[in-house]
Structures are given as C-alpha cells and as structure tokens.
Amino acid sequence: MEWLQHRWEKITDKGVRFYEVHLQQDLWDGWVLTRVWGRRGSELGRVLDQHCESYKDGIEKLDNVSKRRNQRGYVLVNRH
C-alpha cells in the first residue's frame, strides 16, 4: 500500500485556487486523509485531517474528493 498525493488547481478571477489530498499512514499504522486548500500566493487556506478505517476507506474518500473537484471545475495537475 502506497502513500498518495493529488493536487488540483482552478484559475479564477482572483488567482489560482488549489486543493491537495494526501493519503498516508500515521505513527500507529492507521491511515489519514489530509486535505489542504487555498489560493496560490495567499496565506489564507485550511488543512483538515480525517481518520480512515482502512487503506481502502482512504481510497474511497480520495475518489469522492476527486469527483467533487472535477464537478467544481478543478484540473488534476499532480498525482503521486
């Protein structure tokens, strides 16, 4: 099972908005989905950690985020 990182961007009239998702293990071998979003060049933004019941649960949550980003006009620019 590998750690994953995805980044989406969207160009708006106020600049480039971004949204990142990281699926990674914590110190106790659990899985955490970390979401980071904001505007490039701005200090504003947020970080949210969400515990996942399993790696599979994390993948499902990441897929849901991906669908939502696509619906909102974001473009996937980086996938690891």
Order of alpha helices (4+ residues) and beta strands (2+ residues): beta-beta-beta-beta-alpha-beta
